[in-house]
Amino acid sequence: MPNPPRNHHFIPQHFLRAWQHANGKVFRYRRLPFSGTLEISSVSIKHTASIEDLYRVDFPDGGFEVESTHITPLIDEVGHKIFEKARATHVHDWGMSDRRQLANTLTLLEARHPAVLKVMDVRSELNLLRE
C-alpha cells in the first residue's frame, strides 16, 4: 500500500488551475508581515495553498489522514465537477440540486482553510468523534 499523502491542499489543485499562467504555475501574492511590501512570485500549484499533514488526525493510539479517504473523493471530486459546470453554463438555469451543491462546495472551500479550522478548534473536538 502506498504511503498516504502528506501535502494537504486547503485550496484544491483543480481550483487553482483555473488561474494558472503557465503549465502548473500560478502567481502568488502575499503581504510580507514585517515590511508590509507585496511579494509576487510564480509558484507551483502542487506546492502552494497546502500544509503538511493538515488533514491528519492524531490520537494517543495512532493516527490517520482524511485527505485521501474523505476530502478528495467526497469534496474535491464533486467540487471539481460543479465548478466546471459553473464555468461552462449559467447558474441561474440550474436546478436546486446543482445550486445546493455549488453552495456546499463554496462553504467547504471556506471551512477547510487553516485559519477557519483554527477558529473552529476542530482538533480539540476530535475525541468526541472518536468516541
trRosetta pair geometry for C-beta under 8 A, 3 or more apart (Angstrom, degrees):
i j d omega theta_ij theta_ji phi_ij phi_ji
3 6 7.9 -21 141 -29 112 100
4 64 7.9 143 -61 -163 172 60
4 65 4.7 156 150 39 143 130
4 67 7.6 129 174 52 103 101
4 68 6.0 -138 -146 11 89 135
5 8 6.7 124 117 -75 107 68
5 65 7.0 -149 64 125 67 156
5 67 5.6 -80 70 86 116 138
5 68 5.9 136 15 -50 105 110
6 52 5.2 7 151 -152 96 83
6 53 5.7 -21 -159 -57 81 73
6 56 7.7 3 -132 -50 68 130
6 65 7.7 -122 -98 -86 49 157
7 46 7.4 42 126 168 150 77
7 47 7.3 -60 -160 -108 143 59
7 50 5.0 38 173 151 83 142
7 52 6.1 -35 -95 -96 53 64
8 50 5.9 161 81 -158 34 89
8 51 6.1 -29 66 67 88 66
8 52 7.2 106 16 -142 83 15
8 53 6.6 125 2 -72 121 2
8 54 3.9 -137 82 42 127 100
8 55 4.6 177 -143 10 155 97
8 56 7.6 -155 -27 -24 144 79
8 65 7.4 -154 -73 -162 127 120
8 67 4.9 -142 -119 -75 104 142
8 71 7.4 74 -155 56 106 167
9 12 5.7 109 114 -107 131 32
9 13 5.9 -128 -75 -39 173 77
9 49 5.7 42 -153 110 86 89
9 50 4.4 -49 -91 -91 58 97
10 49 5.9 -123 59 170 76 81
10 50 6.7 167 5 -103 71 39
10 51 6.6 28 -23 7 113 101
10 54 6.2 -111 -59 169 98 168
10 112 5.2 -174 -149 126 79 93
10 113 5.3 102 163 -112 130 43
10 114 5.8 -95 -71 -28 163 80
11 15 5.7 -110 173 78 84 129
11 16 5.9 95 124 -55 110 102
11 49 3.7 -49 40 172 108 146
11 109 7.2 48 -119 -160 67 95
11 113 7.9 29 -56 -95 81 84
12 15 4.5 94 67 2 87 104
12 16 7.2 -158 97 -4 48 86
12 75 8.0 -162 -66 119 130 96
12 76 4.7 154 -117 -127 136 104
12 79 6.4 147 4 92 159 137
12 80 7.1 -122 137 -67 150 90
12 109 7.7 -81 1 -113 99 95
13 16 5.6 -56 -147 39 37 111
13 17 6.4 48 154 -33 67 100
13 45 5.3 96 -144 150 89 114
13 46 6.9 19 -112 -90 130 51
14 17 5.8 -44 -152 20 32 118
14 76 6.7 131 19 -176 122 96
14 79 7.5 146 73 101 128 96
14 80 4.3 -18 128 -108 167 108
14 83 7.2 143 126 60 110 141
15 18 6.4 -44 -176 9 39 112
15 79 7.4 -31 -59 137 109 122
15 80 7.9 -118 -51 -95 69 69
15 83 6.6 -140 -100 -108 78 173
15 109 7.3 121 -94 -125 165 129
16 19 6.3 -72 -170 44 50 98
16 20 7.1 72 138 -57 76 86
16 26 5.5 -101 180 -31 100 150
16 45 4.7 157 109 -138 133 106
16 48 7.1 143 -136 81 156 108
16 49 6.4 -174 -71 29 134 144
17 20 5.3 -21 -151 -18 50 119
17 45 6.3 28 -73 -121 69 163
18 83 7.6 -106 -52 157 141 128
18 87 7.3 -149 -122 -90 128 146
19 26 5.1 55 102 -130 98 116
19 27 7.7 -95 148 34 110 77
20 23 7.1 45 158 -123 137 13
20 24 6.5 26 -138 -34 140 6
20 25 5.9 103 -153 65 91 43
20 26 5.4 -81 -100 -72 55 76
20 45 6.5 -46 -89 -53 112 127
21 25 6.2 -57 56 98 79 92
21 26 6.6 115 3 -124 86 38
21 27 6.2 43 -8 -29 136 93
21 42 7.1 -94 60 -123 123 108
22 25 4.3 6 63 48 95 118
22 42 7.1 30 25 -164 123 132
24 44 5.9 -3 145 -145 100 77
24 45 5.3 -119 -166 19 62 106
24 46 6.8 -3 -171 -15 112 96
25 42 5.1 24 173 178 127 98
25 43 6.6 157 -149 77 79 27
25 44 6.0 -50 -97 -96 72 42
25 45 6.8 -131 -87 -26 21 81
26 42 7.5 172 88 -148 24 60
26 43 6.4 -27 64 63 71 79
26 45 5.9 82 -7 -80 104 83
26 48 6.7 -122 55 61 111 153
27 40 6.0 -5 -174 -169 109 93
27 41 7.2 154 -153 80 63 28
27 42 5.9 -41 -96 -93 61 60
27 43 7.7 101 -139 17 18 79
28 39 7.8 -4 106 109 88 91
28 40 7.3 163 80 -150 50 44
28 41 5.4 -18 56 64 96 80
28 42 7.7 152 11 -110 81 12
28 43 4.7 16 -13 9 125 128
28 48 5.8 -144 -79 -138 131 144
29 38 6.3 -11 -165 -172 93 105
29 39 7.3 157 -152 81 43 53
29 40 5.5 -8 -100 -101 74 77
30 38 7.5 156 82 -154 29 60
30 39 5.4 -17 64 58 79 100
31 36 6.5 -15 -175 -154 104 42
31 37 7.4 165 -151 85 62 27
31 38 5.8 -38 -97 -98 65 63
31 39 7.6 162 -103 14 15 80
32 35 4.9 14 95 46 121 95
32 36 6.8 -53 73 3 76 11
32 37 5.2 4 34 58 116 76
32 38 7.6 -159 1 -89 82 14
32 39 5.6 83 -46 -24 101 113
33 36 7.8 7 -176 -68 17 49
43 47 6.5 -117 172 82 101 91
43 48 4.6 96 118 -59 132 131
44 47 4.5 50 75 27 108 99
44 48 6.6 163 80 -13 52 95
45 48 6.3 -71 -133 40 27 101
46 50 8.0 -30 161 0 40 150
47 50 6.8 -100 -152 42 29 123
50 54 7.3 -134 -170 -8 59 133
51 54 4.1 94 74 -62 104 110
51 114 5.9 75 -16 -72 153 137
53 56 3.9 -37 -164 10 88 132
53 65 7.1 -110 -135 -101 66 113
54 67 7.8 79 70 -66 88 119
54 114 6.4 -95 -133 -86 119 100
54 117 7.8 135 -174 30 97 168
55 65 5.6 78 103 -166 86 82
55 66 4.8 -111 166 58 108 80
55 67 4.3 128 68 -53 144 85
55 70 7.9 -156 -178 62 134 104
55 71 5.7 -74 -116 -27 165 142
56 63 5.9 36 173 163 96 126
56 64 7.3 -173 -150 101 66 27
56 65 4.6 -39 -96 -94 72 83
56 66 7.8 176 -93 8 26 72
57 63 5.9 -180 92 -154 49 83
57 64 5.8 -8 57 61 93 71
57 65 7.4 159 13 -100 70 31
57 66 6.5 44 -10 -22 112 109
57 123 7.6 -177 -125 -125 75 81
57 126 5.7 175 -152 -146 115 149
58 62 7.9 -135 -148 132 59 27
58 63 3.9 -29 -105 -94 61 125
59 62 6.0 5 64 62 94 51
59 63 6.2 164 21 -83 64 61
59 126 7.5 -136 -77 125 92 123
59 127 7.9 126 -118 -95 102 72
59 130 6.3 117 -97 -109 140 153
64 69 7.8 -5 157 11 116 144
65 68 6.6 58 104 16 106 91
65 69 7.6 142 101 10 63 101
66 69 5.5 -77 -145 59 52 99
66 70 4.4 -13 175 30 97 119
66 71 6.0 101 121 -20 80 94
67 70 7.4 -63 -103 55 8 72
67 71 4.5 -39 -135 42 50 129
67 72 6.0 57 160 -24 68 98
68 71 7.6 -1 -30 48 19 89
68 72 5.7 -3 -123 21 38 131
68 73 7.9 48 172 -15 43 97
69 73 7.3 -47 178 22 23 118
70 73 7.0 -80 -138 50 13 88
70 74 5.3 -33 -169 26 57 127
70 75 7.3 40 143 -7 69 104
71 74 7.1 -54 -101 52 7 87
71 75 5.2 -44 -160 38 49 123
71 76 6.2 45 145 -18 72 106
71 112 7.4 102 -130 -126 116 146
72 75 7.3 -21 -56 53 6 80
72 76 4.8 -37 -135 40 45 127
72 77 6.5 58 159 -29 62 94
73 76 7.6 11 -24 49 14 86
73 77 5.6 -5 -143 8 36 131
74 77 7.6 48 -15 38 10 99
74 78 6.8 -14 173 0 34 123
75 78 6.4 -76 -152 44 16 103
75 79 5.8 14 159 -20 61 119
75 105 7.4 139 -167 -124 74 72
75 108 5.3 -145 -143 149 120 150
75 112 7.7 108 159 -48 163 147
76 79 5.4 -57 -137 41 28 114
76 80 6.1 36 161 -27 64 102
77 80 5.8 -46 -148 27 28 113
77 81 6.9 26 154 -15 59 103
78 81 5.9 -58 -157 35 33 110
78 82 6.5 21 154 -12 68 108
78 101 6.7 -120 165 -164 110 114
78 105 6.8 -149 112 -86 92 110
79 82 6.0 -60 -144 40 32 103
79 83 6.1 29 159 -17 68 109
79 105 4.2 143 -115 -143 88 119
79 108 7.2 -121 -76 75 129 125
79 109 7.2 128 -141 -62 145 101
80 83 6.0 -59 -145 39 26 108
80 84 6.3 28 156 -20 63 108
81 84 5.8 -56 -150 35 29 111
81 85 6.5 28 153 -17 63 106
82 85 5.5 -51 -148 37 36 114
82 86 6.3 39 151 -22 65 104
82 98 6.8 166 -130 -160 100 79
82 101 4.9 -158 -94 124 145 112
82 102 5.1 -166 165 -82 128 69
82 105 5.3 -175 68 -17 139 155
83 86 5.4 -51 -145 36 34 113
83 87 6.3 33 155 -19 66 104
83 105 7.1 -142 -48 140 89 153
84 87 5.8 -55 -148 36 31 110
84 88 6.3 13 158 -8 64 116
85 88 6.0 -71 -144 45 29 102
85 89 5.8 -26 177 26 70 114
85 94 7.9 89 142 -97 123 125
85 98 6.8 -98 120 -158 152 127
86 89 7.1 -74 -117 55 19 76
86 91 5.9 15 -130 -73 85 104
86 102 6.1 109 -70 -116 128 128
89 93 6.4 -100 163 60 109 121
89 94 7.3 113 112 -63 126 93
90 93 4.7 77 81 1 96 108
90 94 7.8 -154 103 -24 56 81
91 94 5.4 -37 -164 2 49 123
91 99 6.9 101 -178 -102 95 85
91 102 6.9 -29 -133 -3 121 176
94 98 4.1 -109 -170 81 123 125
94 99 5.2 149 104 -51 123 84
94 102 7.7 73 104 -9 171 133
95 98 5.6 92 58 15 72 98
95 99 7.1 -136 102 -3 36 95
96 99 5.5 -60 -143 42 34 113
96 100 5.9 37 158 -23 69 107
97 100 5.8 -55 -149 35 26 111
97 101 6.5 26 152 -19 61 106
98 101 5.5 -51 -146 35 35 113
98 102 6.5 37 154 -19 65 102
99 102 5.8 -52 -150 35 32 111
99 103 6.4 31 152 -16 64 106
100 103 5.7 -54 -148 38 32 112
100 104 6.2 33 153 -19 66 106
101 104 5.6 -52 -145 38 31 112
101 105 6.2 33 155 -21 65 106
102 105 5.7 -53 -145 36 30 111
102 106 6.4 27 157 -15 64 106
103 106 5.9 -56 -147 39 29 109
103 107 6.3 30 154 -19 64 109
104 107 5.7 -57 -147 38 30 112
104 108 6.2 26 156 -16 66 108
105 108 5.8 -57 -145 40 29 108
105 109 6.3 37 152 -26 63 104
106 109 5.5 -48 -148 29 32 117
106 110 6.8 29 154 -13 62 102
107 110 5.9 -59 -157 38 33 108
107 111 6.0 27 151 -19 68 113
108 111 5.4 -54 -134 41 35 112
108 112 6.1 30 167 -20 68 108
109 112 6.6 -60 -146 33 21 104
109 113 7.8 40 149 -41 53 93
110 113 6.2 -42 -169 -3 39 114
110 116 6.3 109 153 -59 70 165
111 116 5.7 -135 -143 126 33 144
111 117 7.7 85 164 -68 59 72
111 120 7.8 34 -158 -30 85 153
112 116 7.3 39 46 67 12 123
112 117 6.9 18 -158 -53 33 112
113 116 4.5 80 65 11 90 107
113 117 6.9 -163 88 -9 43 87
114 117 5.5 -54 -142 38 33 113
114 118 6.3 37 157 -24 66 103
115 118 5.7 -51 -151 32 30 114
115 119 6.7 30 152 -17 62 104
116 119 5.7 -52 -149 36 35 111
116 120 6.3 28 154 -12 67 108
117 120 5.8 -60 -145 44 31 107
117 122 5.2 -54 -161 9 83 125
117 123 7.9 62 163 -24 103 88
118 121 7.0 23 177 -73 36 53
121 124 4.8 -16 160 26 102 117
121 125 6.8 104 113 -17 81 98
122 125 6.0 -73 -159 41 38 107
122 126 7.0 59 148 -53 69 89
123 126 5.7 -25 -159 -14 42 119
124 127 7.9 -36 171 9 43 99
125 128 5.4 -37 -178 26 72 117
125 129 6.9 71 131 -16 79 98
126 129 5.3 -53 -154 38 48 113
126 130 6.1 52 148 -26 74 103
127 130 5.3 -50 -144 35 36 116
127 131 6.4 37 157 -20 66 102
128 131 6.0 -54 -149 34 29 108
